[in-house]
């Protein structure tokens, strides 16, 4: 595994790929997953590694979520990096295959970027939410389990804020009422911390 880590570090430090594509709508240059893969090709035979990208459609969300996994392997060991993106079902001017294709392209690009430590923070494409990022984050939150609900009640009893729980977990109406009832109960019993 140490050898593979060294090979990956070699690619990470020597990687060069220009932002050769232009988005005329957003007026910025960017690199695509294809550009990244093309730039890694000279290293593959030289270092005896392969790079692949796989995708998985994640269920149980109102917004379809795609998980992309970039893998570098030397035939025995592998190192992976992932990226999760949502499919904008309301994207104007796109048919459904194009919407999934756009999400696929983003996912692959960012999984490869995570694997090869490509910093796209100055790329407008990196911060372009296309109007769906907040919606996707909200839909991607895990539903709260019974054990987590128990801990959430303890957290509120100790003076915690229900907003923090909403940011971390998806709560249904009954769970929200139950936690709000916990706040009222704690306040009534004299625990002023819980009302903060």
C-alpha positions in Angstrom: 0.0 0.0 0.0 2.9 2.3 0.7 4.1 2.0 -2.9 0.6 2.9 -4.2 0.5 5.9 -1.9 3.8 7.1 -3.3 2.5 6.6 -6.9 -0.6 8.6 -6.1 1.5 11.3 -4.5 3.6 11.5 -7.7 0.5 12.1 -9.8 -0.9 14.6 -7.3 2.3 16.7 -7.4 3.0 16.5 -11.1 -0.6 16.7 -12.4 -1.2 19.4 -14.9 -4.4 20.0 -16.8 -5.5 23.4 -18.2 -9.0 24.6 -17.9 -9.5 24.4 -21.7 -13.3 24.4 -21.8 -15.4 27.6 -21.8 -18.8 28.1 -20.3 -20.3 31.0 -22.4 -23.3 31.4 -20.1 -21.3 31.7 -16.9 -18.2 33.2 -18.7 -15.6 31.0 -17.1 -13.1 28.4 -18.1 -13.2 24.9 -16.6 -11.7 21.4 -16.9 -13.9 18.3 -17.4 -13.5 14.8 -16.1 -12.3 13.8 -19.6 -9.6 16.5 -19.4 -8.5 15.1 -16.0 -8.4 11.6 -17.2 -6.4 12.6 -20.3 -3.8 14.4 -18.1 -3.3 11.3 -16.0 -2.7 8.9 -19.0 1.1 9.6 -19.2 1.4 8.4 -15.6 -0.5 5.1 -15.9 2.1 3.0 -17.8 5.0 4.8 -16.2 3.8 4.0 -12.7 1.9 0.7 -13.4 -1.5 2.0 -12.2 -5.0 2.2 -13.5 -7.6 4.8 -12.9 -11.4 4.1 -13.1 -14.6 5.9 -12.2 -17.8 4.2 -11.1 -21.2 5.6 -10.4 -24.1 4.6 -8.2 -27.6 6.1 -8.0 -28.5 6.5 -4.4 -32.2 5.9 -3.4 -34.6 7.2 -0.8 -34.3 10.8 -1.7 -36.8 13.2 -3.4 -33.9 14.5 -5.5 -31.9 11.7 -7.3 -28.4 11.6 -5.9 -25.4 10.2 -7.8 -22.3 9.0 -6.0 -19.2 8.9 -8.1 -16.1 6.9 -7.0 -12.6 7.5 -8.5 -10.2 4.6 -8.0 -6.5 4.3 -8.5 -5.2 0.7 -8.4 -1.9 -1.1 -8.8 -3.6 -4.4 -9.4 -3.4 -5.4 -5.7 -4.3 -2.3 -3.7 -6.5 0.6 -4.4 -7.2 4.1 -3.1 -10.6 5.7 -3.6 -12.2 9.1 -3.5 -15.9 10.0 -3.8 -18.2 12.8 -4.8 -21.9 13.1 -4.4 -24.1 15.3 -6.7 -27.8 15.7 -7.2 -29.7 15.6 -10.4 -31.5 18.8 -11.1 -34.9 17.5 -12.4 -36.1 21.0 -13.1 -33.1 22.1 -15.3 -34.6 24.1 -18.1 -33.8 23.3 -21.7 -32.6 19.8 -20.9 -34.2 16.4 -21.5 -34.0 13.8 -18.7 -30.9 12.0 -20.1 -29.1 15.3 -20.3 -29.9 16.1 -16.7 -28.5 12.8 -15.5 -25.5 13.2 -17.9 -24.7 16.7 -16.4 -24.8 15.2 -12.8 -22.7 12.3 -14.0 -20.1 14.7 -15.5 -19.9 16.8 -12.3 -19.7 13.7 -10.1 -16.8 12.2 -12.1 -15.0 15.5 -12.2 -15.1 16.1 -8.5 -14.4 12.5 -7.5 -11.2 12.7 -9.7 -10.5 16.1 -8.3 -10.7 14.7 -4.8 -8.4 11.8 -5.7 -5.7 13.9 -7.4 -6.1 16.9 -5.1 -7.1 19.2 -7.9 -8.0 22.6 -6.4 -10.9 24.2 -8.3 -11.7 26.8 -5.7 -10.9 29.6 -8.1 -13.1 28.0 -10.8 -16.5 29.6 -11.0 -17.8 26.2 -11.9 -16.8 25.0 -8.5 -19.1 27.4 -6.8 -21.9 27.3 -9.4 -24.8 25.7 -7.6 -27.1 25.9 -10.6 -29.9 26.5 -8.0 -30.0 23.0 -6.5 -27.2 22.6 -4.0 -29.1 23.7 -0.9 -32.1 21.6 -2.0 -29.8 18.6 -2.5 -28.1 19.0 0.8 -31.5 19.1 2.5 -32.7 16.0 0.8 -29.5 14.1 1.3 -29.6 14.4 5.1 -30.1 11.1 6.8 -33.4 10.3 8.6 -32.9 10.3 12.3 -32.8 6.9 14.0 -34.4 5.9 17.3 -31.0 6.0 19.0 -30.2 9.4 17.5 -33.6 10.6 18.5 -32.9 9.6 22.1 -29.6 11.5 22.0 -31.3 14.5 20.5 -33.8 14.6 23.4 -30.8 14.4 25.8 -29.1 17.2 23.9 -32.2 19.4 24.1 -32.6 18.6 27.8 -29.1 19.8 28.3 -29.9 23.1 26.7 -29.2 22.3 23.0 -30.9 24.0 20.1 -33.3 22.1 17.9 -32.0 23.9 14.8 -28.7 22.0 15.1 -30.7 18.7 15.0 -32.6 19.9 11.9 -29.4 20.8 10.1 -28.0 17.3 10.7 -31.0 15.0 10.3 -34.2 14.8 8.3 -37.1 14.9 10.8 -40.7 14.1 10.1 -43.5 16.2 11.6 -44.1 13.9 14.5 -40.4 13.9 15.5 -40.3 17.7 15.3 -43.4 17.9 17.5 -41.8 15.4 19.9 -38.6 17.4 20.2 -40.5 20.7 20.5 -42.6 19.1 23.3 -39.3 18.1 25.0 -38.3 21.8 24.9 -41.6 22.9 26.5 -41.4 20.1 29.1 -37.9 21.1 30.1 -38.8 24.8 30.2 -41.9 24.1 32.4 -39.9 21.9 34.8 -37.6 24.8 35.4 -34.7 24.1 33.0 -34.3 27.5 31.5 -31.3 26.3 29.5 -33.6 24.3 27.2 -35.6 27.4 26.2 -32.5 29.2 24.8 
